Amino acid sequence: MMQFRNARITVTPVPSWILYIFSFFMKGTTMKILLSVIVIMLSYSSVQAQYYWERLVDRDYGYNPISHSVIRNITWTGKYLIGAGWRNESKRLGNGGIYDTAMTQYLGYSLDSGKTWTSVEPPIYAQKNTGGVNIDRQLIVLDTLNVILCGGISSLQKNHLLRSTDGGKSWFSFVDKIDGLIHHPRISFFNNKKGIMAGSNLKWQTNQNVFYHTEDGGITWTSSTMSQHRDTTSDLYYNNPIWLDSTTVFNYNYNMYQPIQGSGLSPHTFRTFISYDAGYTWEQLGCRINGYEGDSSRTAYFLKVYFSTSQKGYAFGRIYRNNGWIPATFVTNNRGISWTIVDTVDYPQDGRNLGQDTFVYVNWNGKIRYTVDGGTTWQYRVDSNIISYINNYYDYLNCAYFFSMDDAVAISSMVKNSDGKTIENPAIYRLRQGTVSVAEIESTVE
């Protein structure tokens, strides 16, 4: 709320001839009213908006207080939020003892922008196995009722591909519609009918990138394959297709199972591809990042890619520099054929296109960074790590959804303190806008 206290303003001296003209046309009370209006206008111009994350009370996401629930992906159906993740089902033993019994997927929806959640039982129950509950990679909204949930870190299981026809209030598996075996599925839709699913099909001493195509919103799928160079002893590749227009698809893939440069888990290979026939045949682009070119890059890679137009795209990833990995933001203006590094400040977590040249993202600690000129310059909306280290507990964002530049909701990870103690049901944050009250500006106008 704006507050004005003893508001007076110092006015830059005006030439006497201008004041004479004003005084000729406006006498007495009229002149005072005009000057008052000028003072008010100048006062309003000095009000500045501030943006900050408001921590809502921790939520149980529809489960009892001793269940650990984590939402790792959220999206907006057009009517309400839906979320996916995993949960530990627990029970209390004795006086205060808590013991985990099993783990399964978390599915839920919120009608009030994340304040309260209604849980949805998954169609297939997964035992306590993190690989079996990794269903949170993608939430794809085809329309307000039809949603697809895609995940999995091992061979395709029934709980790795789910869909909803009622806006996320119930789910069913559609893996039986896929004719074949696919690892690490990733899905992209051009519209609510035309889509592509990519993964890898493991065969002894060979590796194929497999693509499935749908023209009916994912009800039926047909397959095609793309040969791949065998670069490592591991065949596990992640493919990530993104539609550019009705016939053009950009794809990047990487292998995350081989350490490089002694820095731990990093991609052994990273490549980009483009298809001009809706993903049936592909042209290998290699790694065309300015300064990091090469057919098989081991010094740069993407983690997420967003296209705002068929030509303009933004990517999050990392580059190897000064004997270590640092975050990087990339921009392309030629449908992904080549990329330029435009920012090396934060590790982005979630982002959104808000126009051809406007892009916003949030990092793990709650900093919000954006561009309005296509990535040439970047600014902070929120520039402090306000989510980490709250009351001796460390926390970071799992996911976020931007309704607009000034309105977003974010969900944190499962919170732990320095001793490893877990706080059940991590918090939800909402981006808020406040105003700085006008300072006491003194002036005397005659």
C-alpha positions in Angstrom: 0.0 0.0 0.0 1.3 3.5 -0.8 1.7 5.9 2.0 2.2 9.6 1.8 3.5 11.4 4.9 4.3 15.2 4.8 4.9 14.8 1.1 6.8 17.8 -0.2 8.8 17.9 -3.4 11.7 20.0 -4.5 11.1 21.4 -8.0 13.9 22.3 -10.4 13.9 26.1 -11.0 11.8 27.1 -14.0 12.7 30.1 -16.1 10.7 33.2 -15.1 9.2 33.8 -18.5 7.5 30.3 -18.3 6.1 31.1 -14.9 4.8 34.5 -16.2 2.9 32.8 -19.0 1.4 30.3 -16.6 0.5 33.0 -14.1 -1.2 35.0 -16.9 -3.6 32.2 -17.7 -4.0 30.7 -14.2 -4.5 32.8 -11.1 -4.8 32.0 -7.4 -6.6 28.7 -6.6 -6.3 27.4 -10.2 -2.5 27.6 -10.1 -2.4 25.8 -6.7 -4.5 23.0 -8.0 -2.3 22.5 -11.0 0.9 22.4 -8.9 -0.8 20.0 -6.5 -1.5 17.6 -9.4 2.1 17.9 -10.5 3.3 17.0 -7.0 1.0 14.0 -6.8 2.1 12.7 -10.3 5.8 13.0 -9.4 5.1 11.3 -6.1 3.5 8.4 -7.8 6.4 8.1 -10.3 8.7 7.4 -7.4 6.8 4.4 -6.2 8.7 1.2 -7.1 7.3 -2.3 -7.2 9.1 -5.1 -5.3 8.7 -8.8 -5.9 9.2 -11.5 -3.4 8.3 -15.1 -2.6 5.7 -15.5 0.1 6.2 -18.8 2.0 2.8 -20.4 2.5 2.3 -22.8 5.4 3.7 -26.3 4.7 1.1 -28.5 2.9 0.3 -32.1 3.4 -0.9 -32.4 -0.2 -3.9 -34.4 0.9 -2.1 -37.0 3.1 -1.7 -37.5 6.8 1.1 -35.5 8.5 3.5 -38.4 8.7 3.5 -39.1 5.0 6.3 -37.5 3.0 5.0 -36.1 -0.2 7.1 -34.3 -2.8 5.8 -32.6 -5.9 8.4 -32.4 -8.6 6.4 -31.0 -11.5 3.4 -28.7 -11.8 1.4 -27.2 -14.6 -1.8 -25.3 -15.3 -4.7 -27.0 -17.1 -6.4 -23.7 -17.8 -8.6 -24.2 -14.7 -6.4 -25.3 -11.9 -2.9 -26.6 -11.0 -2.0 -30.3 -11.2 1.1 -31.8 -9.7 3.1 -35.0 -9.9 5.9 -36.5 -7.8 6.3 -39.2 -5.2 5.4 -40.0 -1.6 6.6 -42.2 1.2 3.7 -43.9 2.9 4.4 -44.1 6.6 2.9 -45.3 9.8 3.7 -44.5 13.5 5.2 -47.2 15.7 5.3 -46.8 19.4 5.7 -43.4 21.0 6.8 -41.1 18.2 8.6 -43.6 16.0 8.0 -43.2 12.3 8.8 -45.9 9.8 8.5 -45.8 6.0 6.6 -48.7 4.6 6.4 -48.1 0.8 6.8 -45.5 -1.9 4.6 -44.7 -4.8 3.7 -41.8 -7.2 2.1 -38.6 -6.0 -0.7 -37.2 -8.1 -2.9 -34.3 -7.1 -4.6 -31.0 -8.0 -5.2 -27.7 -6.4 -8.2 -25.4 -7.0 -6.7 -22.4 -5.2 -3.3 -21.9 -6.8 -1.5 -24.3 -4.5 -2.8 -23.4 -1.1 -4.7 -26.7 -0.6 -4.3 -30.0 -2.5 -6.5 -33.0 -3.2 -4.6 -36.2 -3.7 -5.4 -38.7 -6.5 -4.6 -42.4 -6.1 -2.3 -43.6 -8.9 -3.7 -46.3 -11.2 -0.7 -48.6 -10.5 0.9 -48.9 -7.1 4.7 -48.9 -7.1 6.7 -50.5 -4.3 9.4 -48.6 -2.4 11.8 -48.1 -5.4 12.7 -44.6 -6.6 13.0 -45.9 -10.2 9.5 -47.2 -10.1 8.0 -43.8 -9.0 9.9 -41.5 -11.3 6.8 -40.3 -13.2 7.3 -36.6 -12.8 9.5 -35.8 -15.9 6.8 -34.1 -18.0 3.2 -32.9 -17.5 1.7 -32.2 -20.9 -1.6 -30.4 -21.2 -3.4 -31.0 -24.5 -6.5 -29.1 -23.3 -8.3 -28.5 -20.1 -9.4 -32.1 -19.8 -6.7 -34.1 -21.5 -3.3 -34.4 -19.8 -0.3 -36.7 -20.3 2.2 -37.6 -17.6 5.6 -39.0 -18.7 8.5 -40.3 -16.8 10.6 -43.3 -16.0 14.3 -44.0 -15.6 14.4 -47.6 -16.5 12.6 -49.9 -19.0 9.1 -48.8 -19.8 6.6 -49.8 -17.1 2.9 -49.2 -16.9 3.3 -46.4 -14.4 5.7 -44.5 -16.7 3.1 -43.3 -19.1 -0.2 -42.1 -17.7 -3.0 -39.9 -19.1 -6.1 -38.2 -17.7 -9.3 -37.2 -19.5 -10.8 -35.2 -16.7 -8.2 -32.6 -16.1 -6.0 -34.7 -13.7 -8.6 -35.9 -11.3 -8.1 -39.5 -12.4 -5.4 -41.3 -14.4 -4.9 -44.5 -16.4 -1.9 -46.1 -18.1 -1.6 -46.2 -21.8 1.7 -48.1 -22.1 -0.2 -51.0 -23.6 -0.8 -48.8 -26.7 3.0 -48.7 -27.3 4.2 -51.5 -29.5 7.8 -52.1 -28.3 10.2 -51.3 -25.5 11.3 -47.7 -24.9 13.6 -46.3 -22.2 13.5 -42.7 -20.9 10.4 -41.6 -22.7 10.0 -37.9 -23.5 7.0 -36.4 -25.3 6.2 -33.2 -27.2 2.9 -32.2 -28.8 2.5 -29.7 -31.6 -1.2 -29.3 -30.9 -3.7 -31.4 -29.0 -3.6 -34.1 -31.6 -0.1 -34.3 -33.2 2.7 -35.5 -31.0 6.0 -37.4 -30.8 7.5 -39.5 -28.1 11.3 -40.2 -28.1 13.4 -42.7 -26.2 16.1 -45.4 -26.7 15.6 -49.0 -27.5 18.3 -51.2 -26.0 19.6 -54.1 -28.0 22.8 -56.1 -27.6 25.8 -54.4 -29.2 23.6 -51.8 -30.8 21.6 -48.7 -29.9 18.6 -47.2 -31.6 16.8 -44.0 -30.9 13.1 -44.8 -31.1 10.4 -42.3 -32.0 6.6 -42.9 -31.7 4.1 -40.7 -33.5 0.5 -39.9 -32.8 -2.1 -38.0 -34.7 -5.1 -38.5 -32.3 -3.9 -37.0 -29.1 -2.0 -40.1 -27.9 -4.7 -42.7 -28.3 -2.7 -44.6 -30.9 1.0 -44.6 -31.7 3.3 -45.7 -34.6 7.0 -46.1 -34.4 10.1 -45.2 -36.4 13.8 -45.5 -35.5 16.9 -43.4 -36.0 20.4 -45.0 -36.0 22.9 -43.6 -33.5 26.6 -43.8 -33.2 27.8 -46.1 -30.5 30.1 -43.8 -28.5 30.2 -45.5 -25.1 29.7 -48.9 -23.5 26.4 -47.6 -22.1 23.4 -47.4 -24.4 21.2 -45.2 -22.2 20.5 -42.0 -24.1 18.0 -39.3 -23.3 16.2 -37.9 -26.3 14.2 -34.6 -26.0 12.1 -33.6 -29.0 10.5 -30.1 -29.3 8.1 -29.1 -32.1 9.0 -26.0 -34.0 6.2 -26.1 -36.6 3.9 -28.7 -38.0 6.7 -30.6 -39.8 9.9 -29.5 -38.0 11.1 -31.0 -34.8 14.3 -30.2 -32.9 15.9 -32.9 -30.7 18.8 -33.0 -28.3 20.2 -36.1 -26.7 22.9 -36.9 -24.2 24.3 -39.8 -22.2 24.4 -39.1 -18.5 26.2 -42.3 -17.4 29.8 -41.5 -18.0 31.9 -39.1 -15.9 34.1 -36.6 -17.8 36.9 -34.3 -16.8 36.9 -36.0 -13.4 33.9 -33.9 -12.3 31.4 -36.8 -11.6 28.2 -37.5 -13.4 28.2 -35.5 -16.7 27.2 -36.4 -20.2 29.6 -38.5 -22.2 28.2 -37.2 -25.4 25.8 -34.4 -26.4 24.3 -33.9 -29.8 21.5 -32.0 -31.5 19.3 -33.1 -34.4 16.6 -31.6 -36.6 13.8 -33.3 -38.6 11.9 -31.7 -41.4 9.3 -34.5 -41.8 7.7 -34.6 -38.3 10.4 -36.8 -36.8 10.6 -39.7 -39.2 14.1 -38.8 -40.6 16.7 -36.8 -38.9 19.8 -34.6 -39.7 22.5 -34.7 -37.1 23.7 -31.2 -36.2 26.3 -32.3 -33.6 27.0 -29.7 -31.0 26.8 -26.2 -32.6 27.4 -23.9 -29.6 29.6 -21.0 -30.4 32.9 -21.7 -28.8 32.0 -25.3 -28.0 31.6 -26.8 -31.5 32.2 -30.4 -32.2 30.5 -33.5 -33.4 30.6 -35.1 -30.0 30.7 -32.4 -27.4 32.0 -33.3 -23.9 32.2 -29.7 -22.7 28.7 -28.4 -23.1 25.2 -29.7 -22.9 21.5 -28.7 -22.5 19.1 -29.8 -19.8 16.0 -28.0 -20.9 15.0 -26.2 -24.2 12.1 -23.8 -24.9 11.1 -22.5 -28.3 8.9 -19.3 -28.4 8.7 -19.3 -32.3 9.8 -21.7 -35.0 13.2 -19.9 -35.1 13.7 -18.5 -31.5 14.7 -20.8 -28.7 16.2 -20.7 -25.2 18.1 -23.4 -23.5 19.4 -24.1 -20.0 22.6 -26.2 -19.5 26.2 -26.2 -18.5 29.6 -25.5 -20.0 33.0 -26.6 -18.9 35.2 -23.7 -18.1 38.2 -23.1 -15.9 38.4 -26.7 -14.8 34.8 -26.9 -13.7 31.1 -26.9 -14.8 29.2 -23.7 -14.7 25.6 -22.9 -15.6 24.8 -21.3 -18.9 21.8 -20.0 -20.8 21.8 -20.3 -24.6 19.8 -18.6 -27.4 19.2 -19.7 -31.0 17.6 -17.6 -33.8 17.8 -20.3 -36.5 15.7 -23.2 -35.1 18.5 -24.7 -33.1 21.0 -25.1 -35.8 23.5 -23.0 -33.8 23.4 -21.5 -30.3 25.0 -18.6 -28.5 25.8 -18.4 -24.8 24.1 -15.3 -23.4 24.2 -15.8 -19.6 26.3 -17.7 -17.1 24.9 -16.7 -13.7 22.3 -19.1 -12.3 21.3 -22.7 -12.4 17.8 -22.5 -13.8 15.1 -24.8 -12.6 11.9 -23.8 -14.5 11.1 -21.2 -17.1 8.5 -20.0 -19.5 8.2 -18.1 -22.8 6.0 -15.0 -22.4 6.5 -13.7 -25.9 9.0 -14.0 -28.7 11.6 -11.9 -26.9 10.5 -12.3 -23.3 11.6 -15.2 -21.2 11.6 -15.8 -17.4 13.1 -18.5 -15.2 13.6 -19.3 -11.6 16.7 -21.0 -10.1 16.9 -23.5 -7.3 17.2 -20.9 -4.6 14.3 -18.7 -5.7 16.1 -16.1 -7.8 14.0 -15.0 -10.8 15.8 -13.8 -13.9 14.3 -12.5 -17.1 14.9 -11.0 -20.5 12.7 -8.8 -22.6 15.1 -8.3 -25.6 15.5 -11.9 -26.7 18.4 -12.8 -24.4 20.7 -9.8 -25.1 20.3 -8.5 -21.6 19.1 -10.1 -18.4 17.7 -8.7 -15.2 16.5 -10.0 -11.8 12.9 -10.0 -10.6 13.9 -11.5 -7.3 17.7 -11.4 -6.7 18.1 -13.1 -3.2 18.4 -16.7 -2.1 15.4 -16.4 0.1 14.3 -20.0 0.0 17.6 -21.6 1.3 18.4 -22.0 5.0 15.2 -21.1 6.7 15.2 -21.9 10.4 18.3 -24.1 10.1 16.8 -26.2 7.4 18.0 -26.3 3.8 15.6 -26.3 1.0 15.4 -25.6 -2.8 12.8 -25.4 -5.4 11.7 -28.5 -7.2 9.4 -26.8 -9.8 7.6 -23.6 -10.6 4.9 -22.3 -12.9 4.7 -18.7 -14.2 1.3 -17.5 -14.9 2.9 -14.2 -15.9 6.1 -12.3 -15.2 4.6 -11.1 -11.9 2.6 -14.1 -10.9 4.0 -17.6 -10.2 3.8 -20.5 -7.8 6.7 -22.7 -6.8 7.1 -25.9 -4.7 10.1 -26.8 -2.7 11.9 -30.1 -2.1 11.6 -32.2 1.0 13.2 -30.1 3.7 16.0 -31.4 5.8 18.2 -29.9 8.5 21.9 -30.3 9.0 21.4 -33.6 10.9 19.3 -35.0 8.1 16.0 -34.8 9.8 13.2 -34.5 7.4 10.3 -32.1 7.6 7.2 -33.7 6.1 5.4 -32.1 3.2 7.5 -29.2 1.9 6.2 -25.7 1.4 4.7 -23.8 -1.4 5.7 -20.3 -2.4 3.7 -17.6 -4.2 5.3 -14.7 -6.0 4.0 -11.4 -4.6 4.2 -7.8 -5.7 4.5 -5.0 -3.1 5.3 -1.4 -3.3 7.9 0.8 -1.6 6.1 3.6 0.3 7.1 7.1 -0.9 9.9 8.6 1.1 9.4 11.9 2.8 10.2 14.4 0.0 10.2 17.9 1.2 9.4 21.0 -0.8 7.9 24.4 -0.6 6.2 25.7 -3.7 5.3 29.4 -4.1 
